[in-house]
Amino acid sequence: MKRLLIATVLGLAVLGTAQAAIDTYEFSTEAERERYRNLVEELRCPKCQNQNIADSDAPIAMDLRAQIFRMLEEGQSNQQIIDFLVSRYGDFVLYKPPVTARTLLLWYGPAGLLVGGFVMLGVIVLRRRGKQSVASSGLSADEQQRLAALLDQQPANQSPVDKKD
C-alpha cells in the first residue's frame, strides 16, 4: 500500500511539471513558421537569464512569443523585430550582443584577464629565479674569489672536509 501511494505521488509530481506552455499559432506559410522558430530560439528570455524565448515558460516569454507572432503577421522583417526587442529590453535579449563601446569589456574582458594572469605568472617566475640565483651562492663577489683561490690551493686527492689544520 505504501509503495502504491509513493508511486501515485511521484506520478502526479511528474505530470505537474510536464505541463509546458504550448503555443499554437497558425502560419500562412512554412517560411513564416521557420522565421518564427528561428527568432524565438535566437532571442533570450529577459527573466530566465540563460534560456531562449522558445524554451521558457515565464509569462514574459509567452508575451514575447505572441508579440513576435503579431509582428510577423504585420509583415515586419526579422531585423525590425530584433530591433524592437533590443530597444525594449536591451542587448541582453541577444545571445550574441554586438561589439560596441558598451560591450567591449564583455567581448574582450575574459581574454584580457587571461593575458594578465599569464603576465603575472611570468613576473612571479622570473622574480623567483632571480632570487634563487642570488640566494644559491649566498656569497659576495670578494668571498667567491677567496673561495675559488682556496679550492685551487688544495691538493687534488684531498677534499676540503678531509683537510685538517
C-alpha positions in Angstrom: 0.0 0.0 0.0 2.9 2.3 0.9 4.6 1.7 -2.5 1.4 2.4 -4.3 0.9 5.7 -2.5 4.5 6.8 -3.2 4.2 5.8 -6.9 1.0 7.8 -7.2 2.5 10.9 -5.6 5.6 10.7 -7.8 3.4 10.2 -10.9 1.4 13.3 -10.1 4.5 15.3 -9.4 5.9 14.3 -12.8 2.6 15.2 -14.5 2.5 18.5 -12.7 5.9 19.5 -14.1 5.2 18.2 -17.6 2.6 20.9 -18.3 4.6 23.2 -20.6 3.3 26.3 -22.4 2.4 25.2 -25.9 1.7 28.0 -28.3 -0.4 27.2 -31.2 -0.1 29.8 -33.9 -1.4 29.4 -37.4 1.1 30.5 -40.0 0.2 31.2 -43.6 3.4 29.6 -45.0 6.1 27.3 -43.8 8.7 30.0 -44.3 6.9 32.2 -41.7 6.8 29.3 -39.3 10.6 28.8 -39.8 11.2 32.5 -39.3 9.2 32.4 -36.1 11.1 29.4 -34.8 14.4 31.0 -35.6 13.5 34.2 -33.9 12.2 32.6 -30.7 15.2 30.3 -30.5 17.8 33.1 -31.0 16.4 35.5 -28.5 16.9 35.2 -24.8 14.2 35.4 -22.2 14.6 38.6 -20.1 13.5 36.8 -16.9 15.1 33.3 -17.3 18.7 34.5 -17.6 20.0 31.8 -20.0 17.0 30.3 -21.7 15.7 31.3 -25.1 12.1 32.5 -25.6 11.1 29.2 -27.2 12.0 27.1 -24.2 10.9 29.5 -21.4 7.6 29.1 -19.6 7.8 32.5 -18.0 4.8 34.8 -18.6 7.0 37.4 -20.3 8.3 34.8 -22.7 4.8 33.8 -23.6 4.0 37.5 -24.2 7.1 37.9 -26.3 6.2 34.9 -28.5 2.8 36.4 -29.1 4.4 39.8 -29.9 6.8 38.2 -32.3 3.9 36.3 -34.0 1.9 39.5 -34.3 4.9 41.4 -35.8 5.4 38.6 -38.3 1.8 38.8 -39.3 2.2 42.5 -39.8 5.0 41.8 -42.3 7.9 43.1 -40.3 11.4 41.8 -41.0 13.5 39.8 -38.6 15.8 42.8 -38.0 12.8 45.1 -37.2 11.6 42.6 -34.7 15.0 42.2 -33.1 15.5 46.0 -33.0 12.1 46.4 -31.3 13.0 43.8 -28.6 16.5 45.3 -28.1 15.1 48.8 -27.7 12.7 47.5 -25.1 14.9 45.0 -23.2 18.5 46.0 -24.1 21.2 43.9 -25.6 20.6 41.2 -23.0 17.9 39.6 -25.2 20.6 38.8 -27.8 22.8 35.7 -27.3 25.4 37.4 -29.4 25.4 41.1 -28.5 27.1 43.5 -31.0 30.6 44.7 -30.4 30.1 48.3 -29.3 31.8 50.7 -26.8 29.4 49.4 -24.1 30.1 45.8 -24.7 33.9 45.8 -25.2 34.5 44.6 -21.7 32.0 41.7 -22.3 33.8 40.6 -25.5 37.4 41.2 -24.6 37.4 41.2 -20.8 38.0 37.4 -20.5 40.9 37.4 -22.9 42.4 40.4 -21.1 42.1 38.7 -17.8 43.8 35.5 -19.2 46.7 37.5 -20.7 47.0 39.5 -17.4 47.2 36.2 -15.5 50.0 34.9 -17.8 51.9 38.1 -17.4 51.6 38.0 -13.6 52.7 34.3 -13.7 55.7 35.2 -15.8 56.7 38.0 -13.5 56.5 35.8 -10.4 58.5 33.0 -12.1 61.2 35.5 -13.2 61.5 37.1 -9.7 61.8 33.7 -8.0 64.5 32.6 -10.5 66.4 35.8 -9.8 66.2 35.3 -6.1 67.2 31.7 -6.4 70.4 32.5 -8.3 71.4 35.2 -5.7 70.4 33.0 -2.8 72.1 29.9 -4.1 75.6 31.4 -3.9 75.0 33.5 -0.8 78.5 34.9 -1.1 79.6 38.3 -2.3 82.0 38.6 -5.3 85.0 39.0 -2.9 84.1 35.9 -0.9 83.6 33.9 -4.1 87.1 34.9 -5.3 88.6 33.8 -1.9 86.7 30.5 -2.1 88.0 29.8 -5.6 91.6 30.6 -4.5 91.3 28.2 -1.6 89.9 25.5 -3.7 92.7 25.8 -6.2 95.4 25.6 -3.5 94.3 22.2 -2.0 95.8 19.0 -3.4 93.7 17.1 -5.9 93.4 13.9 -3.8 92.3 15.7 -0.6 88.8 17.0 -0.1 88.2 20.2 1.9 86.5 18.1 4.6 89.4 15.7 5.0 91.9 18.6 5.4 92.9 19.2 9.0 94.5 22.4 10.2 
